[in-house]
Amino acid sequence: MRKADIDATSPPELIGKTFQLTPSELRVLLAIVQVGGVPEVAAALGVAETTIKTHLSRLFYKTGTRRQADLVKLFAGYATRVVG
């Protein structure tokens, strides 16, 4: 295998490209994974909870998921593929 054949893309970059996420949607996804629920993510990012809910709706649509737990599982699956 040549060095050029190795994809050094991080899980967030890979997910962002795969699902065509905006930078804001990707930030919310990462915050959901790292911080938790809507109130905590809103406080951590300094935005309204309604803003987080809007981004979550778009994330659910783009990724085909229905719950925040599904987003976390999706992220974990990509992290496992890149690391393992």
PyRosetta script that sets phi, psi and omega in degrees:
from pyrosetta import init, pose_from_sequence

init()
pose = pose_from_sequence("MRKADIDATSPPELIGKTFQLTPSELRVLLAIVQVGGVPEVAAALGVAETTIKTHLSRLFYKTGTRRQADLVKLFAGYATRVVG")
pose.set_psi(1, 132.7)
pose.set_omega(1, 178.0)
pose.set_phi(2, -84.3)
pose.set_psi(2, 156.6)
pose.set_omega(2, 179.3)
pose.set_phi(3, -57.7)
pose.set_psi(3, -36.4)
pose.set_omega(3, -179.2)
pose.set_phi(4, -66.9)
pose.set_psi(4, -20.6)
pose.set_omega(4, -179.8)
pose.set_phi(5, -78.7)
pose.set_psi(5, -16.4)
pose.set_omega(5, -177.9)
pose.set_phi(6, -85.0)
pose.set_psi(6, 124.5)
pose.set_omega(6, 179.6)
pose.set_phi(7, -91.9)
pose.set_psi(7, 112.1)
pose.set_omega(7, -177.5)
pose.set_phi(8, -94.4)
pose.set_psi(8, 21.5)
pose.set_omega(8, -179.2)
pose.set_phi(9, -70.4)
pose.set_psi(9, 136.2)
pose.set_omega(9, 178.4)
pose.set_phi(10, -76.5)
pose.set_psi(10, 159.0)
pose.set_omega(10, 179.0)
pose.set_phi(11, -53.4)
pose.set_psi(11, -46.1)
pose.set_omega(11, 178.9)
pose.set_phi(12, -60.2)
pose.set_psi(12, -41.9)
pose.set_omega(12, 179.0)
pose.set_phi(13, -63.9)
pose.set_psi(13, -42.2)
pose.set_omega(13, -178.9)
pose.set_phi(14, -64.7)
pose.set_psi(14, -44.9)
pose.set_omega(14, 178.0)
pose.set_phi(15, -63.8)
pose.set_psi(15, -44.0)
pose.set_omega(15, 179.5)
pose.set_phi(16, -58.5)
pose.set_psi(16, -43.2)
pose.set_omega(16, 179.7)
pose.set_phi(17, -71.5)
pose.set_psi(17, -43.4)
pose.set_omega(17, -177.1)
pose.set_phi(18, -60.5)
pose.set_psi(18, -43.6)
pose.set_omega(18, -175.2)
pose.set_phi(19, -103.2)
pose.set_psi(19, 6.7)
pose.set_omega(19, 179.2)
pose.set_phi(20, 52.9)
pose.set_psi(20, 52.8)
pose.set_omega(20, -179.9)
pose.set_phi(21, -83.0)
pose.set_psi(21, 146.3)
pose.set_omega(21, 173.2)
pose.set_phi(22, -75.9)
pose.set_psi(22, 162.6)
pose.set_omega(22, 176.3)
pose.set_phi(23, -56.7)
pose.set_psi(23, -38.3)
pose.set_omega(23, 179.3)
pose.set_phi(24, -66.7)
pose.set_psi(24, -42.1)
pose.set_omega(24, 178.1)
pose.set_phi(25, -63.0)
pose.set_psi(25, -40.3)
pose.set_omega(25, 179.1)
pose.set_phi(26, -65.7)
pose.set_psi(26, -40.3)
pose.set_omega(26, 176.5)
pose.set_phi(27, -60.1)
pose.set_psi(27, -43.3)
pose.set_omega(27, 179.7)
pose.set_phi(28, -65.4)
pose.set_psi(28, -42.9)
pose.set_omega(28, 177.8)
pose.set_phi(29, -58.2)
pose.set_psi(29, -48.1)
pose.set_omega(29, 179.9)
pose.set_phi(30, -62.7)
pose.set_psi(30, -39.0)
pose.set_omega(30, 179.3)
pose.set_phi(31, -67.4)
pose.set_psi(31, -38.4)
pose.set_omega(31, 176.6)
pose.set_phi(32, -60.6)
pose.set_psi(32, -42.7)
pose.set_omega(32, -179.9)
pose.set_phi(33, -65.9)
pose.set_psi(33, -43.0)
pose.set_omega(33, -172.6)
pose.set_phi(34, -89.6)
pose.set_psi(34, -33.8)
pose.set_omega(34, -171.1)
pose.set_phi(35, -105.1)
pose.set_psi(35, -46.6)
pose.set_omega(35, -179.9)
pose.set_phi(36, 131.6)
pose.set_psi(36, -130.1)
pose.set_omega(36, -171.8)
pose.set_phi(37, -77.2)
pose.set_psi(37, 176.9)
pose.set_omega(37, -175.1)
pose.set_phi(38, -56.9)
pose.set_psi(38, -49.8)
pose.set_omega(38, -178.6)
pose.set_phi(39, -60.3)
pose.set_psi(39, -41.5)
pose.set_omega(39, -179.1)
pose.set_phi(40, -67.9)
pose.set_psi(40, -40.6)
pose.set_omega(40, 179.0)
pose.set_phi(41, -66.3)
pose.set_psi(41, -43.2)
pose.set_omega(41, 178.9)
pose.set_phi(42, -59.4)
pose.set_psi(42, -44.9)
pose.set_omega(42, 179.1)
pose.set_phi(43, -64.7)
pose.set_psi(43, -42.8)
pose.set_omega(43, -178.7)
pose.set_phi(44, -64.9)
pose.set_psi(44, -37.1)
pose.set_omega(44, -178.4)
pose.set_phi(45, -91.7)
pose.set_psi(45, -8.0)
pose.set_omega(45, 178.3)
pose.set_phi(46, 70.6)
pose.set_psi(46, 36.2)
pose.set_omega(46, 178.4)
pose.set_phi(47, -130.1)
pose.set_psi(47, 170.8)
pose.set_omega(47, 179.6)
pose.set_phi(48, -73.4)
pose.set_psi(48, 152.2)
pose.set_omega(48, 177.3)
pose.set_phi(49, -60.2)
pose.set_psi(49, -34.3)
pose.set_omega(49, 179.0)
pose.set_phi(50, -63.6)
pose.set_psi(50, -33.2)
pose.set_omega(50, 177.1)
pose.set_phi(51, -65.0)
pose.set_psi(51, -43.3)
pose.set_omega(51, 178.4)
pose.set_phi(52, -63.2)
pose.set_psi(52, -42.6)
pose.set_omega(52, 179.5)
pose.set_phi(53, -62.9)
pose.set_psi(53, -37.6)
pose.set_omega(53, 177.0)
pose.set_phi(54, -63.2)
pose.set_psi(54, -47.0)
pose.set_omega(54, 178.8)
pose.set_phi(55, -63.6)
pose.set_psi(55, -38.7)
pose.set_omega(55, 178.1)
pose.set_phi(56, -62.6)
pose.set_psi(56, -42.1)
pose.set_omega(56, 178.0)
pose.set_phi(57, -58.1)
pose.set_psi(57, -43.0)
pose.set_omega(57, 178.6)
pose.set_phi(58, -67.9)
pose.set_psi(58, -39.2)
pose.set_omega(58, 177.2)
pose.set_phi(59, -62.7)
pose.set_psi(59, -44.0)
pose.set_omega(59, 178.4)
pose.set_phi(60, -59.7)
pose.set_psi(60, -45.0)
pose.set_omega(60, -179.4)
pose.set_phi(61, -62.8)
pose.set_psi(61, -49.1)
pose.set_omega(61, -175.3)
pose.set_phi(62, -68.8)
pose.set_psi(62, -33.7)
pose.set_omega(62, -176.2)
pose.set_phi(63, -96.0)
pose.set_psi(63, -10.2)
pose.set_omega(63, -178.2)
pose.set_phi(64, 74.6)
pose.set_psi(64, 20.7)
pose.set_omega(64, 178.2)
pose.set_phi(65, -99.1)
pose.set_psi(65, 170.3)
pose.set_omega(65, -178.5)
pose.set_phi(66, -125.8)
pose.set_psi(66, -18.4)
pose.set_omega(66, -175.9)
pose.set_phi(67, -136.0)
pose.set_psi(67, 160.7)
pose.set_omega(67, 177.7)
pose.set_phi(68, -61.7)
pose.set_psi(68, -37.5)
pose.set_omega(68, 178.9)
pose.set_phi(69, -60.7)
pose.set_psi(69, -35.4)
pose.set_omega(69, 177.7)
pose.set_phi(70, -65.9)
pose.set_psi(70, -36.8)
pose.set_omega(70, 177.3)
pose.set_phi(71, -64.5)
pose.set_psi(71, -41.1)
pose.set_omega(71, 178.8)
pose.set_phi(72, -63.3)
pose.set_psi(72, -43.0)
pose.set_omega(72, 178.0)
pose.set_phi(73, -63.4)
pose.set_psi(73, -41.0)
pose.set_omega(73, 178.2)
pose.set_phi(74, -60.0)
pose.set_psi(74, -47.5)
pose.set_omega(74, 179.2)
pose.set_phi(75, -61.0)
pose.set_psi(75, -44.6)
pose.set_omega(75, -179.5)
pose.set_phi(76, -61.0)
pose.set_psi(76, -38.0)
pose.set_omega(76, 178.1)
pose.set_phi(77, -63.3)
pose.set_psi(77, -40.3)
pose.set_omega(77, 178.1)
pose.set_phi(78, -70.5)
pose.set_psi(78, -38.4)
pose.set_omega(78, 179.5)
pose.set_phi(79, -64.0)
pose.set_psi(79, -38.8)
pose.set_omega(79, 179.0)
pose.set_phi(80, -65.6)
pose.set_psi(80, -41.4)
pose.set_omega(80, 180.0)
pose.set_phi(81, -63.6)
pose.set_psi(81, -39.5)
pose.set_omega(81, -177.0)
pose.set_phi(82, -75.5)
pose.set_psi(82, -42.5)
pose.set_omega(82, -177.0)
pose.set_phi(83, -78.5)
pose.set_psi(83, -44.5)
pose.set_omega(83, -173.2)
pose.set_phi(84, -92.9)
pose.dump_pdb("model.pdb")
